[in-house]
Amino acid sequence: MELVLATGNRDKQKEMIALLRDLPITIRTLDEFESVPVIIEDGETCEANAIKKAKIIAEHTGRLALADDTGLEVEALGGRPGVYAARYAGENATYQDNCKKLLQELHGVAADKRGARFVTVVALAESSAEVEVVEGVLEGQIALQQTGIDGFGYDPVFVVPELGKTLAQITLEEKNQISHRGRALVKAKELLQQKINRNIESGRSAAR
């Protein structure tokens, strides 16, 4: 079975591959395919964006596709930036741009009022089947300043209270065990394993 990761973000690809590599599947990335369509993430929810990406890539490649979309909900900002997290500081914003804007908007907000949560939605799509969707959530708070050099996105400003560290201060392996994306992909792995098992059973039936 082949699975296409419906994202051109190499940081996301790295996390996904690390979490899925123990499955008996061949993982493909978008740069292995020609004329991949540009997908406009114009959904009002992370689920809508994830489903759109998974369906378009499944149809384009003729293979099972996995897509994700992540939002960051900050209590003091009324849930912003939410689904617009990746482009919070503008359409071509860098990770650093987004982190700086977030910290600026929270300037003067007390530590106990900086609660936040990451929400990742993962969608699995086949061109001839319905899309399956799972979700992962990580609760935390926004730091007063950026700390750590690992990870990507808002990792340097997102503190995991149980660890007393930002996501940028822990290893990829540690992050995948607790993160929003890690939790969503654990659920996605269960769906993938079910598909693998059905394929094996179909093969046995055909051989009888």
SVG drawing of the C-alpha trace seen along z (x, -y; Angstrom):
<svg xmlns="http://www.w3.org/2000/svg" viewBox="-18 -45 36 67">
<polyline fill="none" stroke="black" stroke-width="0.4" points="0.0,0.0 1.2,-3.5 0.4,-6.6 0.9,-10.1 1.6,-12.9 -0.5,-15.8 1.8,-18.5 4.8,-20.3 5.9,-21.4 9.1,-19.4 8.9,-20.0 5.4,-18.3 6.7,-15.6 9.5,-14.8 7.1,-14.4 4.6,-12.4 7.3,-10.0 8.7,-9.4 5.3,-8.5 4.2,-6.3 7.4,-4.6 6.7,-1.4 3.6,-0.6 4.0,1.8 3.3,-0.9 5.3,-3.0 5.2,-6.7 5.4,-9.1 5.8,-12.8 4.4,-15.4 7.8,-16.1 7.6,-12.6 4.7,-13.5 4.4,-15.8 2.0,-18.8 0.7,-18.7 -2.1,-21.2 -1.8,-24.2 -4.3,-23.9 -5.9,-27.1 -6.6,-26.5 -9.7,-28.6 -11.8,-26.5 -13.2,-28.1 -12.1,-25.1 -9.0,-22.9 -11.2,-19.9 -12.4,-21.6 -8.8,-22.3 -7.5,-18.8 -10.4,-17.1 -9.9,-19.4 -6.1,-18.7 -6.6,-14.9 -9.3,-14.6 -7.5,-16.7 -4.2,-14.8 -5.9,-11.4 -7.6,-12.2 -4.4,-13.6 -2.2,-10.7 -4.7,-7.9 -3.4,-6.8 -4.4,-7.0 -3.6,-10.5 -3.1,-11.9 -3.4,-15.6 -3.5,-17.6 -4.3,-21.1 -3.5,-22.7 -4.9,-25.7 -3.7,-27.5 -6.4,-28.8 -5.4,-31.4 -7.8,-32.2 -6.8,-35.8 -7.3,-36.4 -10.8,-34.9 -9.5,-31.8 -7.3,-33.6 -5.3,-32.9 -7.3,-29.6 -7.4,-28.1 -5.3,-31.1 -2.3,-30.2 0.1,-29.6 -0.6,-33.0 -1.3,-35.0 1.3,-37.7 0.4,-37.7 0.1,-35.3 3.9,-34.9 4.7,-35.0 7.6,-33.1 7.5,-31.1 9.4,-33.9 6.9,-36.5 4.0,-34.6 5.7,-34.1 6.6,-37.8 3.1,-38.9 1.6,-36.5 3.9,-37.7 3.2,-41.4 -0.5,-40.8 -0.1,-39.2 2.2,-41.9 1.2,-42.7 -1.1,-39.6 -0.3,-37.8 1.1,-34.2 -2.0,-32.7 -4.1,-34.3 -2.1,-32.9 -3.8,-29.6 -3.8,-28.1 -4.3,-24.9 -3.2,-23.3 -5.7,-21.4 -4.7,-19.1 -7.1,-17.5 -5.9,-14.6 -7.9,-13.4 -7.4,-10.2 -8.8,-10.0 -9.1,-7.6 -10.4,-8.8 -13.2,-6.2 -14.1,-6.3 -15.3,-8.6 -12.8,-10.7 -12.0,-9.6 -11.1,-12.3 -9.4,-12.2 -8.3,-15.0 -5.5,-15.6 -5.4,-18.3 -2.5,-19.7 -3.3,-22.1 -0.7,-24.6 0.1,-28.2 1.9,-30.9 5.3,-31.8 6.5,-35.4 9.3,-34.9 10.6,-32.5 12.7,-29.6 14.3,-26.6 15.8,-25.9 14.0,-22.7 10.6,-22.2 8.9,-24.7 5.9,-27.0 4.8,-28.3 6.9,-25.6 9.3,-28.2 6.4,-30.0 4.1,-27.1 4.7,-25.8 3.6,-22.3 2.9,-22.8 3.6,-19.2 7.1,-19.6 7.7,-23.2 9.3,-23.5 8.3,-24.8 7.9,-22.4 11.1,-23.8 13.0,-22.6 12.3,-18.9 13.4,-16.3 11.3,-15.3 10.7,-11.9 9.5,-13.5 7.3,-15.9 5.7,-13.2 4.7,-11.4 2.7,-14.3 1.9,-16.7 -1.4,-17.5 -0.1,-16.2 1.3,-13.1 -2.0,-12.4 -3.9,-12.8 -1.5,-10.6 -1.8,-7.8 -5.5,-7.7 -4.8,-7.9 -2.4,-4.9 -5.3,-2.9 -7.3,-3.7 -4.4,-2.8 -3.8,0.5 -7.5,1.4 -7.0,0.7 -3.9,2.8 -5.7,5.6 -8.6,5.4 -6.2,5.5 -4.5,8.6 -7.8,10.3 -8.9,9.4 -5.7,10.9 -6.3,14.1 -9.8,14.4 -8.8,13.9 -6.1,16.6 -8.7,19.2"/>
</svg>
